[in-house]
Amino acid sequence: EVSTQSTGEMINSVFRLCTRRFGRPCNWRNFSNKAQKSLDCKLYPWGAALKSFENALDRRPVIMNAFIGGFFMCAGDLLQQIYFNDFVKWREVVTFTTIGVLCGPLAMVWYRNLDRWLPGTRNGTILKKLILDEIVWGPFFAATVFYLLPLVETRNHQVALAELKQKFFPAWLGSAGFWFVFQSINFKFLPTQYRVVYLMAVSFVFDTVIAIYRYQY
């Protein structure tokens, strides 16, 4: 049987070892934190970059969400152009990127308010969020894409309005099933500050489909 005194001596020995190792007195929490940091540096080389990204997202949410939105919209349009065309239409790329830059911060504001209006992750709450998202953000995003793109290309309001009327409802209704699945994951598991990052990452696939629908059909 180990006596109380010997147990205390063992604990003191460990503390002295920690002190010699790290150069100052420490407790178990400090030891654990330092061990975890050391493990992160050795096993996860992308940990520092991810931490920097998270810090930037917290400090400058508008700029970061604008960048993220522009990047994925740009990448989605470039992908479909490289696949279907022999050359790149840079005005189209710039227009898609501009839409992403504008919609990124707007999406951030929308989802923050949505989480404030409907807090929690209960199934009923998530269903309400999904319905609101589909009847507010979904139509707004589809209308922005199918009006601004032809407006920039033709500089004609009537042409842009005609395309909006032609392609808005098929694109919006077709996207409902796609976003219902992915937004369920978004609302159930992700913190508010990461919603736009997740949304734009999934939008890379969706934006590519939108670009194909916009220019190939």
C-alpha positions in Angstrom: 0.0 0.0 0.0 1.3 3.4 -0.9 1.4 5.9 2.0 0.1 9.4 1.8 3.6 10.8 2.3 5.1 8.7 -0.6 2.2 9.8 -2.8 2.9 13.5 -2.0 6.6 13.0 -2.7 5.7 11.5 -6.1 3.6 14.5 -7.0 6.3 16.9 -5.9 8.9 15.0 -8.0 6.7 15.4 -11.0 6.3 19.1 -10.3 10.0 19.5 -10.0 10.5 17.7 -13.3 8.0 20.0 -15.0 9.9 23.0 -13.5 13.2 21.8 -14.8 11.6 21.0 -18.2 9.9 24.3 -18.8 12.0 26.7 -16.7 9.3 27.8 -14.3 6.8 26.3 -11.8 3.8 24.8 -13.4 0.7 22.8 -12.7 -1.0 20.0 -14.5 -3.0 22.3 -16.8 0.1 24.1 -18.0 1.8 20.8 -18.5 -1.1 19.5 -20.6 -1.3 22.7 -22.7 2.4 22.6 -23.5 2.2 19.0 -24.3 -0.7 19.5 -26.6 1.0 22.4 -28.4 4.1 20.3 -28.9 2.0 17.5 -30.3 0.1 19.9 -32.6 3.4 21.3 -34.0 4.9 17.8 -34.6 1.8 15.9 -35.9 -0.3 18.6 -37.5 1.8 20.9 -39.8 -1.3 22.7 -41.0 -2.4 23.6 -37.4 -0.7 27.0 -37.4 -2.2 27.9 -40.7 -5.7 26.8 -39.6 -5.3 28.8 -36.3 -4.2 31.9 -38.3 -7.3 31.5 -40.5 -9.6 31.2 -37.5 -8.0 34.3 -35.9 -8.4 36.3 -39.1 -12.1 35.1 -39.4 -12.8 36.3 -35.8 -10.9 39.7 -36.2 -12.0 40.6 -39.7 -15.2 38.7 -40.5 -16.4 41.0 -43.3 -13.1 41.0 -45.2 -12.6 37.2 -44.8 -16.1 36.3 -45.8 -15.8 38.5 -48.8 -12.6 36.8 -49.8 -14.0 33.4 -49.3 -17.1 34.1 -51.3 -15.2 35.6 -54.2 -12.6 32.8 -54.2 -15.2 30.0 -54.5 -17.4 31.8 -57.0 -14.3 32.5 -59.1 -13.1 28.9 -58.9 -16.5 27.5 -59.8 -16.8 29.6 -62.9 -13.2 28.9 -64.0 -13.7 25.2 -63.6 -16.8 25.1 -65.9 -15.1 27.4 -68.4 -11.9 25.3 -68.6 -14.0 22.2 -69.1 -16.5 23.5 -71.7 -14.6 26.3 -73.5 -11.3 26.6 -75.4 -10.7 30.0 -73.8 -11.5 31.9 -70.6 -14.0 34.7 -70.6 -12.4 37.0 -68.0 -15.4 39.4 -67.7 -17.5 36.4 -66.7 -15.0 35.4 -64.1 -14.8 38.9 -62.7 -18.6 39.1 -62.5 -18.9 35.8 -60.7 -16.1 36.8 -58.3 -17.8 40.2 -57.6 -21.0 38.4 -56.8 -19.2 36.2 -54.4 -17.4 39.2 -52.7 -20.8 40.9 -52.3 -22.7 37.8 -51.1 -20.1 36.6 -48.6 -20.6 39.4 -46.0 -24.4 39.4 -46.7 -24.5 35.7 -46.0 -22.6 36.3 -42.8 -25.1 38.8 -41.6 -28.0 36.6 -42.7 -26.8 33.5 -40.8 -25.9 35.5 -37.7 -29.4 36.9 -37.5 -30.9 33.5 -38.3 -29.1 32.0 -35.4 -30.2 34.9 -33.1 -33.8 34.6 -34.2 -33.8 30.8 -34.0 -31.2 29.6 -31.4 -30.5 26.0 -30.8 -30.1 22.8 -32.8 -33.4 21.0 -32.1 -34.9 19.3 -35.1 -37.9 21.7 -35.1 -35.6 24.7 -35.0 -33.4 23.4 -37.8 -36.5 22.8 -40.0 -37.6 26.4 -39.4 -34.1 27.6 -40.4 -34.2 25.5 -43.5 -37.6 26.9 -44.6 -36.5 30.5 -43.9 -33.2 30.0 -45.7 -35.0 28.6 -48.8 -37.6 31.4 -49.0 -35.2 34.3 -48.2 -31.6 33.6 -49.0 -32.2 31.1 -51.8 -34.3 33.4 -54.0 -32.0 36.4 -53.2 -28.9 34.5 -54.3 -30.5 33.1 -57.5 -31.9 36.4 -58.5 -28.5 38.1 -57.9 -26.8 35.6 -60.2 -29.3 35.5 -63.0 -29.8 39.3 -63.1 -26.3 40.7 -62.6 -24.5 38.3 -65.0 -26.5 39.2 -68.1 -26.7 42.8 -67.0 -22.9 43.0 -67.0 -22.5 41.2 -70.2 -25.2 43.0 -72.3 -25.6 46.3 -70.3 -29.3 45.9 -71.0 -31.9 45.8 -68.2 -34.5 44.2 -70.4 -32.3 41.4 -71.5 -31.2 40.8 -67.9 -34.8 40.8 -66.7 -35.8 38.4 -69.4 -33.1 35.9 -68.4 -34.0 36.3 -64.8 -37.7 35.4 -65.5 -36.6 32.4 -67.7 -34.1 30.8 -65.3 -34.9 32.0 -61.8 -37.5 29.5 -60.8 -35.9 26.3 -62.3 -32.6 27.2 -60.6 -34.2 28.1 -57.3 -36.5 25.0 -57.1 -33.7 22.7 -58.3 -31.4 24.0 -55.6 -33.9 23.4 -52.8 -33.1 19.6 -52.5 -29.4 20.2 -52.8 -29.2 22.8 -50.1 -31.7 21.0 -47.8 -29.2 18.3 -47.1 -26.1 20.4 -46.8 -27.8 23.1 -44.8 -29.1 20.6 -42.3 -25.5 19.7 -41.5 -24.6 23.4 -41.4 -27.3 24.3 -38.9 -27.0 21.1 -36.8 -23.2 21.0 -36.2 -21.4 24.2 -37.2 -20.8 27.3 -35.1 -22.1 30.5 -36.5 -18.7 32.0 -37.5 -18.0 29.0 -39.7 -21.3 28.9 -41.6 -20.2 31.1 -44.5 -17.0 29.2 -44.9 -18.9 25.9 -45.1 -21.6 27.5 -47.3 -19.0 28.8 -49.8 -17.1 25.5 -49.8 -20.2 23.6 -50.7 -21.1 26.4 -53.1 -18.0 25.6 -55.1 -19.9 22.6 -56.4 -23.2 24.5 -56.6 -21.7 27.5 -58.3 -20.1 25.3 -60.9 -23.5 23.8 -61.6 -25.1 27.3 -61.7 -22.4 28.5 -64.2 -23.0 25.4 -66.4 -26.8 26.0 -66.3 -26.3 29.7 -67.0 -24.0 29.3 -70.1 -24.7 25.9 -71.4 -28.5 25.8 -71.4 
